[in-house]
């Protein structure tokens, strides 16, 4: 089984696709003309609408404002703390079972 190679499109190509889409062409027409998926046309258009000129930064990594970056870091820290808390809860329940199997006595 041969692994399919993923196509890469540069920012100027994506911008051209978005302009065609905004000019009134359907995503299906654009996809047939350019040999790309209609879903890509719609996704690139949504991304451009949301981020404007800062969209299509490359390698799937969006350009974040300092506030967005801080929010992402805080969300990650919260997730890590929640995982740690859940592990500690399980440990406490194991060590506090009434059968004293883990009490060391």
Beta strands, then each sheet from edge to edge (+ up, - down):
end
